[in-house]
Amino acid sequence: MKSLKDMVSRLDYSVVKGELDIEINNLIYDSRKVTAGDIFVCISGANVDGHDYIDDVISKGAKAVIITKEVEVQGDVAVLRVKDARIALAELSAAFFDYPADKLKVIGVTGTKGKTTTTYMVKSVLEKVGIKTGLIGTIEAIIGDENIPAVNTTPESFVLQSYFRKMVDCGIKVCVMEVSSQGLMMHRVDGFTFELGIFTNISPDHIGPNEHASFEEYMECKGLLFKKCRHAIVNADDEHYKDVLKGCTCDISTFAVKECADYKAEDVKLVKNPGYLGIEYDIKGRINNHFVIDLPGMFSVYNSLAALAICDYFKVDIEKMKDALKVAKVRGRIEKVENTGDFTVLIDYAHNAMALESLLSTLKEYEPGRLVTVFGCGGNRSKLRRFEMGEVSGKLSDVTIITSDNPRDEDPLLIMQDIETGIKKTTGKYMMIPDRREAVAYAIKTAKTGDVIIIAGKGHEDYQEIHGKKYPMDDRELVSSAL
């Protein structure tokens, strides 16, 4: 039980009716979950308005209601009016769980690409040097021995604060989390201050009717993180980084490959051995040393630079940094599947044209014998994505194997035909194998010395969604079975 008076101590509100000296059982923003003694926050969404359910929640025994509109509220309940219900939900959530973020060092990572890999790298290094670290992101939340599958990249504020509470209770000292532009725009990370804010990069993405109206709005939302943190670590090579940082209220450190920076990578070299792709470089500036990363490509340099800068902030020993980064792995992000052959098999989440082009361009730099790409596209999604991904793979791959991804409510063969339309704009070789298991098996069976096989689109997912049902399917298991 929580005192309503204590819960609203940091909230900007006006009392419409009722008293604050009452005890609250739970904080709820979904009317279907209200029980006796709860406080209900009326969220106005795109399709549902919580204000329409006030009578319903009062009949269920709600003791207090948070509103943003002028509405008539009957019954013996406390009614508080606020300007923004989502900000109120974040502040109330922090209070409900006794401000757990105050007892953590929270690191927020934002950017179009690299968030997931950077967060796992940071967790790997900090854990290796004995700093107990939690993680919240696109794939999962990791709290001690508990792994909770993610619904959103950045959870709703109540869920987020509940995770912080669990972390504090099990002795975690640092939380590293992905912070999406939607999460920032919808105030999911209000109610606390980040110790560090990290900017990886930005490019036009998430622009559309249900996301951001323009690239300028997208950048502005990303920039909100740097008004909520004490220190920033940013990619100085990104052409838009100063726009993203406009109005920031924190001190700034930089990392880069091209520009002058506090953490600069020099003499970058690709490392290629049978079945192995990596990268090495010298770092100059606040750290001066040589690093080898068991992940391919220039984006691995940038991700590791961000991780190194974070670890330097926490005064991690340089040799421990090197050891930890050498073995840092992320499920479904350029994930290498070990095999005894003289070819390389990688699994990646690339599921749009921009991500696939970046990935395949990177792998082409290693001059593989052949670059073989196995992928499909999700159903109930834009056809344009299918055309674009087909064209990208046709241009960059030596062989493309078109297969099924998550067809959802669509015919997988029709999805594959859309991909084929894109490939036909190129001279790339391709074949169509609808069964994903058979497609992966064919790629492995026909692999030649020096080949790089990339299985794209599903990454960390361990299911295939067909007509509303998820069936077990894990690309790692498909590869292992084929091997």
Residue pairs with C-beta under 8 A, 6 or more apart in sequence:
1 23
1 24
1 25
1 37
2 23
2 24
2 95
2 96
3 21
3 22
3 23
3 24
4 20
4 21
4 22
4 23
4 24
4 39
4 63
4 64
4 78
5 20
5 21
6 95
7 24
7 27
7 39
7 92
7 95
7 96
8 20
8 80
8 92
8 95
9 95
10 91
10 94
10 95
10 191
11 80
11 82
11 88
11 91
11 92
11 95
12 82
12 83
13 66
13 80
13 81
13 82
13 88
14 80
14 81
15 78
15 79
15 80
16 67
16 73
16 79
16 80
16 81
17 73
17 77
17 78
17 79
18 64
18 76
18 77
18 78
18 79
19 78
20 78
22 63
22 64
22 78
23 37
23 63
24 37
24 38
24 39
24 63
24 64
25 35
25 36
25 37
25 38
25 63
26 35
26 37
26 38
26 39
27 38
27 39
27 41
27 89
27 92
27 93
27 96
27 158
28 34
28 38
28 39
28 40
28 41
28 57
28 62
29 40
29 41
29 43
29 50
29 89
29 156
29 158
31 40
31 50
31 53
31 56
31 57
34 40
34 56
34 57
34 60
34 61
34 62
35 60
35 61
36 60
36 61
36 62
37 61
37 62
37 63
38 57
38 60
38 61
38 62
38 63
39 62
39 63
39 64
39 65
39 66
39 92
40 50
40 53
40 54
40 57
40 62
40 64
40 65
40 66
41 50
41 66
41 85
41 88
41 89
41 92
42 49
42 50
42 51
42 53
42 54
42 65
42 66
42 67
42 68
42 69
42 85
43 50
43 85
43 86
43 89
44 50
44 51
44 68
44 69
44 85
46 210
50 85
51 67
51 68
51 69
51 71
54 65
54 67
54 71
54 73
55 74
57 65
58 65
58 73
58 74
58 75
58 77
62 77
63 77
63 78
64 77
64 78
64 79
64 80
65 73
65 77
65 78
65 79
65 80
66 80
66 81
66 82
66 85
66 88
66 89
66 92
67 73
67 79
67 80
67 81
67 82
67 85
68 81
68 82
68 83
68 84
68 85
73 79
82 88
84 187
86 157
86 186
86 187
86 188
86 190
87 187
87 190
89 156
89 157
89 158
89 187
90 157
90 161
90 187
90 188
90 189
90 190
90 191
91 190
91 191
93 157
93 158
93 160
93 161
93 162
93 191
94 100
94 101
94 157
94 161
94 191
94 192
95 191
96 158
96 161
97 161
97 162
97 164
97 165
98 165
99 192
100 161
100 164
100 165
100 167
100 168
101 161
101 164
101 175
101 191
101 192
101 193
102 192
103 168
104 134
104 164
104 167
104 168
104 172
104 173
104 174
104 175
105 173
105 174
105 175
105 195
105 196
105 314
106 164
106 174
106 175
106 177
106 192
106 193
106 194
106 195
106 196
107 122
107 174
107 175
107 176
107 177
107 194
107 195
107 196
107 197
107 198
107 310
108 177
108 178
108 179
108 189
108 194
108 196
108 197
108 198
108 225
108 228
108 229
109 115
109 118
109 119
109 122
109 176
109 177
109 178
109 179
109 198
109 200
109 306
110 178
110 179
110 180
110 181
110 184
110 197
110 198
110 199
110 200
110 222
110 225
111 198
111 199
111 200
111 201
111 202
111 222
111 235
112 200
112 201
112 202
112 203
112 205
113 200
113 201
113 203
113 299
113 355
113 358
114 200
114 201
114 299
114 302
114 303
114 306
115 137
115 138
115 153
115 178
115 179
115 200
116 137
116 138
116 139
116 178
116 330
116 333
116 349
117 295
117 299
117 300
117 303
117 330
117 333
117 334
118 198
118 200
118 303
118 306
118 307
119 135
119 137
119 176
119 177
119 178
120 135
120 328
120 329
120 330
120 333
121 303
121 304
121 306
121 307
121 325
121 328
121 330
122 133
122 176
122 307
122 310
122 311
123 133
123 134
123 135
123 142
123 176
124 324
124 325
124 327
124 328
124 329
125 307
125 311
125 316
125 320
125 321
125 324
125 325
125 328
126 133
126 174
126 176
126 311
126 314
126 316
127 133
128 320
128 323
128 324
129 311
129 316
129 317
129 320
129 324
131 173
131 174
131 314
131 316
132 171
132 172
132 173
132 174
133 172
133 173
133 174
133 175
133 176
134 141
134 142
134 143
134 144
134 163
134 167
134 172
134 174
134 175
134 176
135 141
135 142
135 175
135 176
135 177
136 142
136 150
136 154
136 155
136 160
136 163
136 175
136 176
136 177
136 178
137 150
137 153
137 177
137 178
138 150
138 153
138 178
139 149
139 150
139 331
139 332
139 460
140 147
140 148
140 149
140 150
141 147
141 148
141 150
141 155
141 163
142 148
143 163
143 166
143 167
143 170
143 172
144 166
144 167
144 170
144 171
144 172
146 166
148 163
152 180
152 182
152 183
153 178
153 180
153 182
153 183
154 160
154 177
154 178
154 179
154 180
154 182
154 183
154 184
154 188
154 189
155 163
155 183
155 188
156 188
157 187
157 188
157 189
157 190
157 191
160 188
160 189
161 191
163 175
164 175
164 192
167 175
174 314
176 310
179 189
179 197
179 225
181 206
181 211
181 212
181 218
181 221
181 222
182 206
182 211
182 221
183 189
184 221
184 222
184 224
184 225
185 212
185 221
185 224
189 225
189 228
190 228
193 228
193 229
193 230
194 225
194 228
194 229
194 230
195 229
195 230
195 231
196 229
196 230
196 231
196 232
196 233
196 310
196 313
197 225
197 226
197 228
197 229
197 231
197 232
197 233
197 250
198 232
198 233
198 234
198 306
198 310
199 222
199 225
199 226
199 232
199 233
199 234
199 235
199 238
199 241
199 244
199 245
200 235
200 302
200 303
200 306
201 235
201 238
201 302
202 218
202 219
202 222
202 238
202 240
202 241
202 244
203 354
204 215
204 218
205 218
205 354
206 212
206 218
207 213
207 214
207 215
207 218
212 218
212 221
219 240
219 243
219 244
222 244
223 243
223 244
223 245
223 246
223 247
223 248
226 232
226 244
226 245
226 247
226 248
226 249
226 250
227 247
227 248
227 249
227 250
229 250
230 250
230 251
231 250
231 251
231 252
231 253
231 313
232 245
232 248
232 250
232 251
232 252
232 253
233 252
233 253
233 254
233 255
233 306
233 309
233 310
233 313
234 241
234 244
234 245
234 252
234 253
234 254
234 255
235 241
235 254
235 255
235 256
235 302
235 305
235 306
236 254
236 255
236 256
236 259
236 260
236 261
237 256
237 257
237 258
237 259
237 302
238 244
245 252
253 262
253 263
253 286
253 309
253 313
254 261
254 262
254 263
255 261
255 262
255 263
255 264
255 265
255 302
255 305
255 306
255 308
255 309
256 263
256 264
256 265
256 305
257 264
257 265
257 268
257 298
257 301
257 302
257 305
261 285
262 285
262 286
262 309
263 283
263 285
263 286
263 287
263 305
263 308
263 309
263 312
264 283
264 284
264 285
265 281
265 282
265 283
265 301
265 305
266 281
266 282
266 283
266 284
267 281
267 282
268 279
268 280
268 281
268 298
268 301
269 279
269 280
269 281
270 277
270 278
270 279
270 296
270 365
270 366
271 277
271 278
271 279
271 280
271 292
272 278
272 366
272 367
274 342
274 449
274 450
275 339
275 341
275 342
275 343
275 344
276 294
276 336
276 344
277 295
277 296
277 336
277 344
277 346
277 363
277 366
277 452
278 292
278 293
278 294
278 295
278 296
279 292
279 293
279 295
279 296
279 297
279 298
279 300
279 301
280 290
280 291
280 292
280 293
281 290
281 291
281 301
282 288
282 289
282 290
282 291
283 289
283 290
283 291
283 305
283 308
286 309
286 312
287 308
287 312
287 318
289 318
289 322
291 304
291 308
291 322
291 325
292 322
292 326
293 300
293 301
293 304
293 325
293 326
293 328
294 326
294 327
294 328
294 329
294 336
295 303
295 304
295 328
295 334
296 334
296 362
296 363
296 366
297 334
297 359
297 362
297 363
297 365
298 362
299 358
299 362
300 334
304 325
304 328
307 325
307 328
308 321
308 325
311 321
312 321
329 335
329 336
331 459
331 460
332 347
332 348
332 349
332 458
332 459
332 460
332 461
332 475
333 348
333 349
333 459
333 460
334 346
334 348
334 359
335 346
335 347
335 348
335 459
335 476
336 344
336 345
336 346
337 345
337 346
337 347
337 476
337 479
337 480
337 483
339 345
339 479
339 483
340 483
341 447
341 483
342 449
342 450
343 369
343 447
343 448
343 449
343 450
343 451
343 452
343 453
344 368
344 451
344 452
344 453
345 444
345 453
345 455
345 479
345 483
346 363
346 452
346 453
346 454
346 455
347 454
347 455
347 456
347 458
347 459
347 475
347 476
347 479
348 359
348 454
348 455
348 456
348 459
349 355
349 456
349 457
349 458
349 459
349 460
349 461
350 356
350 358
350 359
350 375
350 456
350 457
350 459
351 377
351 378
351 405
351 456
351 457
351 458
351 459
352 385
352 388
352 389
353 385
353 388
353 389
353 391
353 392
356 373
356 375
356 389
356 392
356 393
356 456
357 392
357 396
359 454
359 456
360 371
360 373
360 392
360 393
360 396
360 397
360 454
361 396
363 371
363 452
363 454
364 371
364 396
366 452
368 450
368 451
368 452
369 448
369 449
369 450
369 451
369 452
370 398
370 399
370 448
370 450
370 451
370 452
371 396
371 397
371 398
371 399
371 451
371 452
371 454
372 397
372 398
372 399
372 400
372 401
372 443
372 447
372 451
372 452
372 453
372 454
373 393
373 396
373 397
373 399
373 400
373 401
373 453
373 454
373 456
374 400
374 401
374 403
374 439
374 440
374 443
374 453
374 454
374 455
374 456
375 389
375 393
375 400
375 401
375 402
375 403
375 405
375 419
375 455
375 456
375 457
376 402
376 403
376 404
376 405
376 407
376 412
376 415
376 416
376 419
376 436
376 457
377 385
377 386
377 389
377 405
377 415
377 418
377 419
377 457
378 405
378 406
378 407
378 408
378 415
378 457
379 405
379 406
379 407
379 408
379 409
379 410
379 412
379 415
380 408
380 409
380 410
383 418
386 415
386 418
386 419
386 421
386 422
387 418
387 419
387 421
387 422
388 422
389 419
389 422
390 400
390 402
390 418
390 419
390 420
390 421
390 422
390 423
390 424
390 425
391 422
391 423
391 425
391 426
392 422
393 400
393 422
393 423
393 428
393 430
394 400
394 422
394 423
394 424
394 425
394 426
394 427
394 428
394 430
395 426
395 428
396 428
397 428
398 428
398 429
399 428
399 429
399 430
399 431
400 423
400 428
400 429
400 430
400 431
401 430
401 431
401 432
401 433
401 439
401 442
401 443
402 416
402 419
402 420
402 423
402 430
402 431
402 432
402 433
402 439
403 416
403 432
403 433
403 434
403 435
403 436
403 438
403 439
403 440
404 412
404 415
404 416
404 434
404 435
404 436
404 464
405 415
405 436
405 457
405 458
405 464
406 458
406 461
406 463
406 464
406 465
406 466
407 415
407 464
407 465
407 466
408 465
408 466
408 467
408 468
409 467
409 468
412 434
413 434
416 432
416 434
420 430
420 432
423 430
433 439
433 442
436 464
436 473
436 478
437 473
437 478
437 481
440 455
440 475
440 478
440 479
440 482
441 478
441 481
441 482
443 453
443 455
443 482
444 453
444 479
444 482
444 483
445 482
447 453
455 475
455 478
455 479
458 473
458 475
459 475
461 473
461 474
462 472
462 473
462 474
463 470
463 471
463 472
463 473
464 470
464 471
464 473
465 471
